[in-house]
């Protein structure tokens, strides 16, 4: 798997252990990682000047109003790829018009699957250097 330094990933999960694990794993793969523990921190990053390449989101966050966070993200950065990393397997409650969403179920061994999904998304969206 090719390391892609320069990509910035926002990880949003209410569990600090999960945030730390995902951050450690993704940083070791060469990504820059910004953690967020609630929707307020997500929106702060989304509206900051830091360009984001990917958001990994567990929607079971404190102060997330059902699908409101998806709508805000889709309105602000519709091109931002979103990986929903959740124990839920029923995705019918999410808005159908949200673009660039991939669902990865949390399981005991899901970190390797999640890392493959992240690499695939970012390699697909990679901007080729200008010569």
HELIX and SHEET records of a PDB file:
HELIX    1   1 UNK A   16  UNK A   28  1                                  13    
HELIX    2   2 UNK A   39  UNK A   46  1                                   8    
HELIX    3   3 UNK A   68  UNK A   76  1                                   9    
HELIX    4   4 UNK A  110  UNK A  124  1                                  15    
SHEET    1   A 5 UNK A  32  UNK A  36  0                                        
SHEET    2   A 5 UNK A   8  UNK A  12  1                                        
SHEET    3   A 5 UNK A  54  UNK A  57  1                                        
SHEET    4   A 5 UNK A  81  UNK A  86  1                                        
SHEET    5   A 5 UNK A 101  UNK A 105  1                                        
END                                                                             
